[in-house]
Amino acid sequence: MQQQKCVVLLARIQEEDVQDKAQAQTLYQQFLTKYPSSIYVVEARKRFRKLRGMRCSRAWLFICSSSFEKHFQLIFYLLNKLVTFLERWFKKRDKLSY
């Protein structure tokens, strides 16, 4: 965890103090590749995109975060359960109505 924080801080130093945007962008990109589930990913991704010239919205940051995939899987699982439940419910209802 300390190593991850150091890489992000080094990239910020390159970005803000040294004014070497290219080196900062490279460091952020390496960080995002090496530590995709780090607690510093959101900050690093936001700064990387800013250097690259891409606007970052909160929705886009959420979609790109590592937790999005977990949330998507959970939503997909729950929707499948709901569909199964509704199919059974309609079958029972149809049987009772005859």
PDB file as gemmi writes it, atoms N, CA and C in Angstrom:
CRYST1    1.000    1.000    1.000  90.00  90.00  90.00 P 1                      
ATOM      1  N   MET A   1       0.826  -1.188   0.000  1.00  0.00           N  
ATOM      2  CA  MET A   1       0.000   0.000   0.000  1.00  0.00           C  
ATOM      3  C   MET A   1       0.874   1.257   0.000  1.00  0.00           C  
ATOM      4  N   GLN A   2       1.953   1.243   0.729  1.00  0.00           N  
ATOM      5  CA  GLN A   2       2.866   2.386   0.746  1.00  0.00           C  
ATOM      6  C   GLN A   2       3.479   2.608  -0.632  1.00  0.00           C  
ATOM      7  N   GLN A   3       3.799   1.514  -1.309  1.00  0.00           N  
ATOM      8  CA  GLN A   3       4.383   1.614  -2.640  1.00  0.00           C  
ATOM      9  C   GLN A   3       3.389   2.263  -3.603  1.00  0.00           C  
ATOM     10  N   GLN A   4       2.129   1.894  -3.487  1.00  0.00           N  
ATOM     11  CA  GLN A   4       1.099   2.471  -4.346  1.00  0.00           C  
ATOM     12  C   GLN A   4       0.985   3.977  -4.110  1.00  0.00           C  
ATOM     13  N   LYS A   5       0.970   4.361  -2.843  1.00  0.00           N  
ATOM     14  CA  LYS A   5       0.867   5.780  -2.503  1.00  0.00           C  
ATOM     15  C   LYS A   5       2.080   6.544  -3.024  1.00  0.00           C  
ATOM     16  N   CYS A   6       3.244   5.937  -2.928  1.00  0.00           N  
ATOM     17  CA  CYS A   6       4.473   6.580  -3.404  1.00  0.00           C  
ATOM     18  C   CYS A   6       4.440   6.821  -4.911  1.00  0.00           C  
ATOM     19  N   VAL A   7       3.927   5.865  -5.649  1.00  0.00           N  
ATOM     20  CA  VAL A   7       3.860   6.017  -7.109  1.00  0.00           C  
ATOM     21  C   VAL A   7       2.923   7.170  -7.471  1.00  0.00           C  
ATOM     22  N   VAL A   8       1.768   7.234  -6.806  1.00  0.00           N  
ATOM     23  CA  VAL A   8       0.821   8.317  -7.076  1.00  0.00           C  
ATOM     24  C   VAL A   8       1.428   9.662  -6.686  1.00  0.00           C  
ATOM     25  N   LEU A   9       2.094   9.710  -5.544  1.00  0.00           N  
ATOM     26  CA  LEU A   9       2.732  10.962  -5.124  1.00  0.00           C  
ATOM     27  C   LEU A   9       3.840  11.382  -6.076  1.00  0.00           C  
ATOM     28  N   LEU A  10       4.607  10.430  -6.549  1.00  0.00           N  
ATOM     29  CA  LEU A  10       5.662  10.730  -7.513  1.00  0.00           C  
ATOM     30  C   LEU A  10       5.063  11.292  -8.804  1.00  0.00           C  
ATOM     31  N   ALA A  11       3.972  10.717  -9.247  1.00  0.00           N  
ATOM     32  CA  ALA A  11       3.305  11.222 -10.449  1.00  0.00           C  
ATOM     33  C   ALA A  11       2.771  12.633 -10.228  1.00  0.00           C  
ATOM     34  N   ARG A  12       2.226  12.895  -9.041  1.00  0.00           N  
ATOM     35  CA  ARG A  12       1.731  14.249  -8.725  1.00  0.00           C  
ATOM     36  C   ARG A  12       2.860  15.253  -8.696  1.00  0.00           C  
ATOM     37  N   ILE A  13       4.003  14.851  -8.153  1.00  0.00           N  
ATOM     38  CA  ILE A  13       5.175  15.738  -8.129  1.00  0.00           C  
ATOM     39  C   ILE A  13       5.601  16.066  -9.560  1.00  0.00           C  
ATOM     40  N   GLN A  14       5.639  15.037 -10.414  1.00  0.00           N  
ATOM     41  CA  GLN A  14       5.992  15.271 -11.820  1.00  0.00           C  
ATOM     42  C   GLN A  14       4.977  16.209 -12.481  1.00  0.00           C  
ATOM     43  N   GLU A  15       3.715  16.023 -12.143  1.00  0.00           N  
ATOM     44  CA  GLU A  15       2.656  16.820 -12.759  1.00  0.00           C  
ATOM     45  C   GLU A  15       2.662  18.262 -12.268  1.00  0.00           C  
ATOM     46  N   GLU A  16       2.713  18.464 -10.949  1.00  0.00           N  
ATOM     47  CA  GLU A  16       2.510  19.791 -10.372  1.00  0.00           C  
ATOM     48  C   GLU A  16       3.798  20.574 -10.141  1.00  0.00           C  
ATOM     49  N   ASP A  17       4.825  19.920  -9.629  1.00  0.00           N  
ATOM     50  CA  ASP A  17       6.044  20.649  -9.264  1.00  0.00           C  
ATOM     51  C   ASP A  17       7.063  20.704 -10.398  1.00  0.00           C  
ATOM     52  N   VAL A  18       7.351  19.573 -10.993  1.00  0.00           N  
ATOM     53  CA  VAL A  18       8.359  19.504 -12.052  1.00  0.00           C  
ATOM     54  C   VAL A  18       7.771  19.979 -13.387  1.00  0.00           C  
ATOM     55  N   GLN A  19       6.437  19.923 -13.503  1.00  0.00           N  
ATOM     56  CA  GLN A  19       5.732  20.309 -14.726  1.00  0.00           C  
ATOM     57  C   GLN A  19       6.088  19.408 -15.916  1.00  0.00           C  
ATOM     58  N   ASP A  20       6.385  18.147 -15.619  1.00  0.00           N  
ATOM     59  CA  ASP A  20       6.665  17.172 -16.674  1.00  0.00           C  
ATOM     60  C   ASP A  20       5.399  16.330 -16.857  1.00  0.00           C  
ATOM     61  N   LYS A  21       4.485  16.850 -17.668  1.00  0.00           N  
ATOM     62  CA  LYS A  21       3.176  16.213 -17.849  1.00  0.00           C  
ATOM     63  C   LYS A  21       3.296  14.834 -18.496  1.00  0.00           C  
ATOM     64  N   ALA A  22       4.217  14.693 -19.435  1.00  0.00           N  
ATOM     65  CA  ALA A  22       4.378  13.405 -20.120  1.00  0.00           C  
ATOM     66  C   ALA A  22       4.827  12.322 -19.147  1.00  0.00           C  
ATOM     67  N   GLN A  23       5.793  12.647 -18.292  1.00  0.00           N  
ATOM     68  CA  GLN A  23       6.278  11.674 -17.309  1.00  0.00           C  
ATOM     69  C   GLN A  23       5.183  11.348 -16.289  1.00  0.00           C  
ATOM     70  N   ALA A  24       4.420  12.370 -15.871  1.00  0.00           N  
ATOM     71  CA  ALA A  24       3.323  12.149 -14.929  1.00  0.00           C  
ATOM     72  C   ALA A  24       2.270  11.232 -15.550  1.00  0.00           C  
ATOM     73  N   GLN A  25       1.945  11.472 -16.804  1.00  0.00           N  
ATOM     74  CA  GLN A  25       0.961  10.636 -17.494  1.00  0.00           C  
ATOM     75  C   GLN A  25       1.450   9.193 -17.584  1.00  0.00           C  
ATOM     76  N   THR A  26       2.719   9.003 -17.876  1.00  0.00           N  
ATOM     77  CA  THR A  26       3.295   7.654 -17.943  1.00  0.00           C  
ATOM     78  C   THR A  26       3.219   6.964 -16.585  1.00  0.00           C  
ATOM     79  N   LEU A  27       3.542   7.685 -15.522  1.00  0.00           N  
ATOM     80  CA  LEU A  27       3.494   7.101 -14.175  1.00  0.00           C  
ATOM     81  C   LEU A  27       2.062   6.719 -13.792  1.00  0.00           C  
ATOM     82  N   TYR A  28       1.105   7.600 -14.084  1.00  0.00           N  
ATOM     83  CA  TYR A  28      -0.291   7.275 -13.782  1.00  0.00           C  
ATOM     84  C   TYR A  28      -0.739   6.040 -14.563  1.00  0.00           C  
ATOM     85  N   GLN A  29      -0.363   5.978 -15.823  1.00  0.00           N  
ATOM     86  CA  GLN A  29      -0.757   4.833 -16.649  1.00  0.00           C  
ATOM     87  C   GLN A  29      -0.152   3.538 -16.115  1.00  0.00           C  
ATOM     88  N   GLN A  30       1.114   3.573 -15.736  1.00  0.00           N  
ATOM     89  CA  GLN A  30       1.763   2.389 -15.161  1.00  0.00           C  
ATOM     90  C   GLN A  30       1.086   1.988 -13.859  1.00  0.00           C  
ATOM     91  N   PHE A  31       0.739   2.979 -13.041  1.00  0.00           N  
ATOM     92  CA  PHE A  31       0.059   2.708 -11.778  1.00  0.00           C  
ATOM     93  C   PHE A  31      -1.281   2.026 -12.024  1.00  0.00           C  
ATOM     94  N   LEU A  32      -2.065   2.566 -12.952  1.00  0.00           N  
ATOM     95  CA  LEU A  32      -3.394   2.009 -13.237  1.00  0.00           C  
ATOM     96  C   LEU A  32      -3.308   0.588 -13.774  1.00  0.00           C  
ATOM     97  N   THR A  33      -2.239   0.302 -14.496  1.00  0.00           N  
ATOM     98  CA  THR A  33      -2.055  -1.048 -15.032  1.00  0.00           C  
ATOM     99  C   THR A  33      -1.615  -2.017 -13.937  1.00  0.00           C  
ATOM    100  N   LYS A  34      -0.711  -1.559 -13.091  1.00  0.00           N  
ATOM    101  CA  LYS A  34      -0.127  -2.440 -12.075  1.00  0.00           C  
ATOM    102  C   LYS A  34      -1.032  -2.638 -10.856  1.00  0.00           C  
ATOM    103  N   TYR A  35      -1.783  -1.601 -10.480  1.00  0.00           N  
ATOM    104  CA  TYR A  35      -2.616  -1.660  -9.269  1.00  0.00           C  
ATOM    105  C   TYR A  35      -4.078  -1.312  -9.586  1.00  0.00           C  
ATOM    106  N   PRO A  36      -4.786  -2.117 -10.355  1.00  0.00           N  
ATOM    107  CA  PRO A  36      -6.155  -1.765 -10.749  1.00  0.00           C  
ATOM    108  C   PRO A  36      -7.175  -1.754  -9.611  1.00  0.00           C  
ATOM    109  N   SER A  37      -6.860  -2.380  -8.492  1.00  0.00           N  
ATOM    110  CA  SER A  37      -7.821  -2.416  -7.381  1.00  0.00           C  
ATOM    111  C   SER A  37      -7.351  -1.590  -6.184  1.00  0.00           C  
ATOM    112  N   SER A  38      -6.410  -0.703  -6.398  1.00  0.00           N  
ATOM    113  CA  SER A  38      -5.887   0.138  -5.323  1.00  0.00           C  
ATOM    114  C   SER A  38      -6.918   1.183  -4.894  1.00  0.00           C  
ATOM    115  N   ILE A  39      -6.771   1.653  -3.664  1.00  0.00           N  
ATOM    116  CA  ILE A  39      -7.660   2.714  -3.187  1.00  0.00           C  
ATOM    117  C   ILE A  39      -7.333   4.052  -3.852  1.00  0.00           C  
ATOM    118  N   TYR A  40      -6.205   4.141  -4.510  1.00  0.00           N  
ATOM    119  CA  TYR A  40      -5.789   5.376  -5.172  1.00  0.00           C  
ATOM    120  C   TYR A  40      -6.157   5.403  -6.655  1.00  0.00           C  
ATOM    121  N   VAL A  41      -6.861   4.399  -7.136  1.00  0.00           N  
ATOM    122  CA  VAL A  41      -7.172   4.284  -8.563  1.00  0.00           C  
ATOM    123  C   VAL A  41      -8.029   5.442  -9.060  1.00  0.00           C  
ATOM    124  N   VAL A  42      -9.043   5.829  -8.302  1.00  0.00           N  
ATOM    125  CA  VAL A  42      -9.949   6.889  -8.753  1.00  0.00           C  
ATOM    126  C   VAL A  42      -9.176   8.190  -8.955  1.00  0.00           C  
ATOM    127  N   GLU A  43      -8.342   8.535  -7.985  1.00  0.00           N  
ATOM    128  CA  GLU A  43      -7.544   9.764  -8.098  1.00  0.00           C  
ATOM    129  C   GLU A  43      -6.581   9.675  -9.279  1.00  0.00           C  
ATOM    130  N   ALA A  44      -5.886   8.556  -9.406  1.00  0.00           N  
ATOM    131  CA  ALA A  44      -4.914   8.397 -10.486  1.00  0.00           C  
ATOM    132  C   ALA A  44      -5.605   8.439 -11.847  1.00  0.00           C  
ATOM    133  N   ARG A  45      -6.749   7.782 -11.973  1.00  0.00           N  
ATOM    134  CA  ARG A  45      -7.471   7.765 -13.247  1.00  0.00           C  
ATOM    135  C   ARG A  45      -7.953   9.169 -13.613  1.00  0.00           C  
ATOM    136  N   LYS A  46      -8.455   9.885 -12.617  1.00  0.00           N  
ATOM    137  CA  LYS A  46      -8.934  11.246 -12.850  1.00  0.00           C  
ATOM    138  C   LYS A  46      -7.792  12.145 -13.330  1.00  0.00           C  
ATOM    139  N   ARG A  47      -6.653  12.066 -12.676  1.00  0.00           N  
ATOM    140  CA  ARG A  47      -5.510  12.894 -13.057  1.00  0.00           C  
ATOM    141  C   ARG A  47      -4.944  12.476 -14.416  1.00  0.00           C  
ATOM    142  N   PHE A  48      -4.914  11.173 -14.674  1.00  0.00           N  
ATOM    143  CA  PHE A  48      -4.427  10.674 -15.961  1.00  0.00           C  
ATOM    144  C   PHE A  48      -5.296  11.208 -17.095  1.00  0.00           C  
ATOM    145  N   ARG A  49      -6.611  11.143 -16.921  1.00  0.00           N  
ATOM    146  CA  ARG A  49      -7.516  11.620 -17.967  1.00  0.00           C  
ATOM    147  C   ARG A  49      -7.414  13.131 -18.139  1.00  0.00           C  
ATOM    148  N   LYS A  50      -7.210  13.829 -17.040  1.00  0.00           N  
ATOM    149  CA  LYS A  50      -7.043  15.285 -17.129  1.00  0.00           C  
ATOM    150  C   LYS A  50      -5.802  15.611 -17.969  1.00  0.00           C  
ATOM    151  N   LEU A  51      -4.713  14.900 -17.722  1.00  0.00           N  
ATOM    152  CA  LEU A  51      -3.495  15.125 -18.494  1.00  0.00           C  
ATOM    153  C   LEU A  51      -3.694  14.741 -19.958  1.00  0.00           C  
ATOM    154  N   ARG A  52      -4.477  13.724 -20.197  1.00  0.00           N  
ATOM    155  CA  ARG A  52      -4.731  13.257 -21.551  1.00  0.00           C  
ATOM    156  C   ARG A  52      -5.738  14.152 -22.271  1.00  0.00           C  
ATOM    157  N   GLY A  53      -6.436  14.968 -21.482  1.00  0.00           N  
ATOM    158  CA  GLY A  53      -7.377  15.903 -22.086  1.00  0.00           C  
ATOM    159  C   GLY A  53      -8.802  15.405 -22.143  1.00  0.00           C  
ATOM    160  N   MET A  54      -9.140  14.411 -21.344  1.00  0.00           N  
ATOM    161  CA  MET A  54     -10.489  13.854 -21.342  1.00  0.00           C  
ATOM    162  C   MET A  54     -11.223  14.321 -20.095  1.00  0.00           C  
ATOM    163  N   ARG A  55     -12.434  14.842 -20.261  1.00  0.00           N  
ATOM    164  CA  ARG A  55     -13.223  15.266 -19.106  1.00  0.00           C  
ATOM    165  C   ARG A  55     -13.673  14.054 -18.308  1.00  0.00           C  
ATOM    166  N   CYS A  56     -13.695  14.198 -17.002  1.00  0.00           N  
ATOM    167  CA  CYS A  56     -14.099  13.099 -16.115  1.00  0.00           C  
ATOM    168  C   CYS A  56     -15.384  13.478 -15.396  1.00  0.00           C  
ATOM    169  N   SER A  57     -16.414  12.718 -15.638  1.00  0.00           N  
ATOM    170  CA  SER A  57     -17.640  12.902 -14.879  1.00  0.00           C  
ATOM    171  C   SER A  57     -17.667  11.851 -13.778  1.00  0.00           C  
ATOM    172  N   ARG A  58     -18.466  12.079 -12.773  1.00  0.00           N  
ATOM    173  CA  ARG A  58     -18.580  11.104 -11.684  1.00  0.00           C  
ATOM    174  C   ARG A  58     -19.103   9.774 -12.201  1.00  0.00           C  
ATOM    175  N   ALA A  59     -20.060   9.831 -13.118  1.00  0.00           N  
ATOM    176  CA  ALA A  59     -20.620   8.586 -13.663  1.00  0.00           C  
ATOM    177  C   ALA A  59     -19.542   7.810 -14.404  1.00  0.00           C  
ATOM    178  N   TRP A  60     -18.726   8.497 -15.202  1.00  0.00           N  
ATOM    179  CA  TRP A  60     -17.680   7.811 -15.957  1.00  0.00           C  
ATOM    180  C   TRP A  60     -16.636   7.215 -15.013  1.00  0.00           C  
ATOM    181  N   LEU A  61     -16.285   7.926 -13.951  1.00  0.00           N  
ATOM    182  CA  LEU A  61     -15.325   7.389 -12.981  1.00  0.00           C  
ATOM    183  C   LEU A  61     -15.879   6.132 -12.322  1.00  0.00           C  
ATOM    184  N   PHE A  62     -17.193   6.129 -12.030  1.00  0.00           N  
ATOM    185  CA  PHE A  62     -17.799   4.944 -11.434  1.00  0.00           C  
ATOM    186  C   PHE A  62     -17.772   3.776 -12.404  1.00  0.00           C  
ATOM    187  N   ILE A  63     -18.125   4.055 -13.655  1.00  0.00           N  
ATOM    188  CA  ILE A  63     -18.155   2.992 -14.656  1.00  0.00           C  
ATOM    189  C   ILE A  63     -16.771   2.391 -14.838  1.00  0.00           C  
ATOM    190  N   CYS A  64     -15.742   3.218 -14.774  1.00  0.00           N  
ATOM    191  CA  CYS A  64     -14.382   2.731 -14.997  1.00  0.00           C  
ATOM    192  C   CYS A  64     -13.747   2.138 -13.744  1.00  0.00           C  
ATOM    193  N   SER A  65     -14.365   2.339 -12.619  1.00  0.00           N  
ATOM    194  CA  SER A  65     -13.768   1.818 -11.398  1.00  0.00           C  
ATOM    195  C   SER A  65     -13.891   0.304 -11.338  1.00  0.00           C  
ATOM    196  N   SER A  66     -13.029  -0.302 -10.548  1.00  0.00           N  
ATOM    197  CA  SER A  66     -13.034  -1.759 -10.452  1.00  0.00           C  
ATOM    198  C   SER A  66     -14.290  -2.278  -9.765  1.00  0.00           C  
ATOM    199  N   SER A  67     -14.935  -1.433  -8.959  1.00  0.00           N  
ATOM    200  CA  SER A  67     -16.141  -1.885  -8.270  1.00  0.00           C  
ATOM    201  C   SER A  67     -17.344  -1.938  -9.211  1.00  0.00           C  
ATOM    202  N   PHE A  68     -17.274  -1.246 -10.354  1.00  0.00           N  
ATOM    203  CA  PHE A  68     -18.402  -1.256 -11.293  1.00  0.00           C  
ATOM    204  C   PHE A  68     -18.707  -2.674 -11.753  1.00  0.00           C  
ATOM    205  N   GLU A  69     -17.659  -3.431 -12.072  1.00  0.00           N  
ATOM    206  CA  GLU A  69     -17.874  -4.792 -12.552  1.00  0.00           C  
ATOM    207  C   GLU A  69     -18.579  -5.631 -11.495  1.00  0.00           C  
ATOM    208  N   LYS A  70     -18.184  -5.466 -10.233  1.00  0.00           N  
ATOM    209  CA  LYS A  70     -18.834  -6.207  -9.147  1.00  0.00           C  
ATOM    210  C   LYS A  70     -20.296  -5.799  -9.019  1.00  0.00           C  
ATOM    211  N   HIS A  71     -20.569  -4.488  -9.107  1.00  0.00           N  
ATOM    212  CA  HIS A  71     -21.946  -4.014  -9.028  1.00  0.00           C  
ATOM    213  C   HIS A  71     -22.762  -4.534 -10.203  1.00  0.00           C  
ATOM    214  N   PHE A  72     -22.184  -4.512 -11.380  1.00  0.00           N  
ATOM    215  CA  PHE A  72     -22.877  -4.995 -12.567  1.00  0.00           C  
ATOM    216  C   PHE A  72     -23.215  -6.473 -12.421  1.00  0.00           C  
ATOM    217  N   GLN A  73     -22.269  -7.262 -11.921  1.00  0.00           N  
ATOM    218  CA  GLN A  73     -22.522  -8.690 -11.721  1.00  0.00           C  
ATOM    219  C   GLN A  73     -23.651  -8.908 -10.720  1.00  0.00           C  
ATOM    220  N   LEU A  74     -23.662  -8.134  -9.658  1.00  0.00           N  
ATOM    221  CA  LEU A  74     -24.721  -8.250  -8.651  1.00  0.00           C  
ATOM    222  C   LEU A  74     -26.078  -7.878  -9.248  1.00  0.00           C  
ATOM    223  N   ILE A  75     -26.137  -6.795  -9.997  1.00  0.00           N  
ATOM    224  CA  ILE A  75     -27.388  -6.371 -10.624  1.00  0.00           C  
ATOM    225  C   ILE A  75     -27.870  -7.434 -11.602  1.00  0.00           C  
ATOM    226  N   PHE A  76     -26.959  -7.973 -12.399  1.00  0.00           N  
ATOM    227  CA  PHE A  76     -27.309  -9.013 -13.362  1.00  0.00           C  
ATOM    228  C   PHE A  76     -27.859 -10.248 -12.643  1.00  0.00           C  
ATOM    229  N   TYR A  77     -27.215 -10.641 -11.553  1.00  0.00           N  
ATOM    230  CA  TYR A  77     -27.665 -11.790 -10.761  1.00  0.00           C  
ATOM    231  C   TYR A  77     -29.067 -11.539 -10.211  1.00  0.00           C  
ATOM    232  N   LEU A  78     -29.293 -10.359  -9.644  1.00  0.00           N  
ATOM    233  CA  LEU A  78     -30.599 -10.043  -9.064  1.00  0.00           C  
ATOM    234  C   LEU A  78     -31.687  -9.975 -10.133  1.00  0.00           C  
ATOM    235  N   LEU A  79     -31.360  -9.442 -11.298  1.00  0.00           N  
ATOM    236  CA  LEU A  79     -32.345  -9.414 -12.380  1.00  0.00           C  
ATOM    237  C   LEU A  79     -32.707 -10.818 -12.843  1.00  0.00           C  
ATOM    238  N   ASN A  80     -31.725 -11.693 -12.913  1.00  0.00           N  
ATOM    239  CA  ASN A  80     -32.011 -13.088 -13.266  1.00  0.00           C  
ATOM    240  C   ASN A  80     -32.928 -13.738 -12.240  1.00  0.00           C  
ATOM    241  N   LYS A  81     -32.671 -13.478 -10.965  1.00  0.00           N  
ATOM    242  CA  LYS A  81     -33.526 -14.018  -9.900  1.00  0.00           C  
ATOM    243  C   LYS A  81     -34.950 -13.469 -10.029  1.00  0.00           C  
ATOM    244  N   LEU A  82     -35.069 -12.183 -10.329  1.00  0.00           N  
ATOM    245  CA  LEU A  82     -36.382 -11.565 -10.482  1.00  0.00           C  
ATOM    246  C   LEU A  82     -37.141 -12.171 -11.658  1.00  0.00           C  
ATOM    247  N   VAL A  83     -36.467 -12.362 -12.771  1.00  0.00           N  
ATOM    248  CA  VAL A  83     -37.107 -12.965 -13.937  1.00  0.00           C  
ATOM    249  C   VAL A  83     -37.583 -14.376 -13.611  1.00  0.00           C  
ATOM    250  N   THR A  84     -36.750 -15.159 -12.948  1.00  0.00           N  
ATOM    251  CA  THR A  84     -37.134 -16.522 -12.564  1.00  0.00           C  
ATOM    252  C   THR A  84     -38.362 -16.502 -11.656  1.00  0.00           C  
ATOM    253  N   PHE A  85     -38.358 -15.614 -10.677  1.00  0.00           N  
ATOM    254  CA  PHE A  85     -39.486 -15.487  -9.761  1.00  0.00           C  
ATOM    255  C   PHE A  85     -40.768 -15.125 -10.513  1.00  0.00           C  
ATOM    256  N   LEU A  86     -40.680 -14.149 -11.407  1.00  0.00           N  
ATOM    257  CA  LEU A  86     -41.859 -13.718 -12.148  1.00  0.00           C  
ATOM    258  C   LEU A  86     -42.379 -14.807 -13.079  1.00  0.00           C  
ATOM    259  N   GLU A  87     -41.489 -15.535 -13.711  1.00  0.00           N  
ATOM    260  CA  GLU A  87     -41.915 -16.643 -14.570  1.00  0.00           C  
ATOM    261  C   GLU A  87     -42.688 -17.675 -13.768  1.00  0.00           C  
ATOM    262  N   ARG A  88     -42.200 -18.047 -12.594  1.00  0.00           N  
ATOM    263  CA  ARG A  88     -42.895 -19.020 -11.736  1.00  0.00           C  
ATOM    264  C   ARG A  88     -44.237 -18.469 -11.267  1.00  0.00           C  
ATOM    265  N   TRP A  89     -44.250 -17.202 -10.909  1.00  0.00           N  
ATOM    266  CA  TRP A  89     -45.470 -16.582 -10.410  1.00  0.00           C  
ATOM    267  C   TRP A  89     -46.546 -16.579 -11.488  1.00  0.00           C  
ATOM    268  N   PHE A  90     -46.163 -16.204 -12.716  1.00  0.00           N  
ATOM    269  CA  PHE A  90     -47.140 -16.197 -13.805  1.00  0.00           C  
ATOM    270  C   PHE A  90     -47.631 -17.602 -14.136  1.00  0.00           C  
ATOM    271  N   LYS A  91     -46.756 -18.595 -14.073  1.00  0.00           N  
ATOM    272  CA  LYS A  91     -47.182 -19.969 -14.319  1.00  0.00           C  
ATOM    273  C   LYS A  91     -48.192 -20.413 -13.265  1.00  0.00           C  
ATOM    274  N   LYS A  92     -47.933 -20.134 -12.008  1.00  0.00           N  
ATOM    275  CA  LYS A  92     -48.878 -20.493 -10.943  1.00  0.00           C  
ATOM    276  C   LYS A  92     -50.199 -19.770 -11.119  1.00  0.00           C  
ATOM    277  N   ARG A  93     -50.140 -18.502 -11.445  1.00  0.00           N  
ATOM    278  CA  ARG A  93     -51.353 -17.704 -11.634  1.00  0.00           C  
ATOM    279  C   ARG A  93     -52.180 -18.251 -12.795  1.00  0.00           C  
ATOM    280  N   ASP A  94     -51.502 -18.615 -13.883  1.00  0.00           N  
ATOM    281  CA  ASP A  94     -52.204 -19.151 -15.044  1.00  0.00           C  
ATOM    282  C   ASP A  94     -52.871 -20.484 -14.708  1.00  0.00           C  
ATOM    283  N   LYS A  95     -52.193 -21.316 -13.912  1.00  0.00           N  
ATOM    284  CA  LYS A  95     -52.766 -22.611 -13.531  1.00  0.00           C  
ATOM    285  C   LYS A  95     -53.993 -22.428 -12.650  1.00  0.00           C  
ATOM    286  N   LEU A  96     -53.965 -21.448 -11.768  1.00  0.00           N  
ATOM    287  CA  LEU A  96     -55.084 -21.196 -10.869  1.00  0.00           C  
ATOM    288  C   LEU A  96     -56.287 -20.573 -11.573  1.00  0.00           C  
ATOM    289  N   SER A  97     -56.058 -19.858 -12.622  1.00  0.00           N  
ATOM    290  CA  SER A  97     -57.165 -19.174 -13.303  1.00  0.00           C  
ATOM    291  C   SER A  97     -58.009 -20.102 -14.155  1.00  0.00           C  
ATOM    292  N   TYR A  98     -57.509 -21.286 -14.459  1.00  0.00           N  
ATOM    293  CA  TYR A  98     -58.309 -22.235 -15.280  1.00  0.00           C  
ATOM    294  C   TYR A  98     -59.176 -23.054 -14.427  1.00  0.00           C  
TER     295      TYR A  98                                                      
END                                                                             
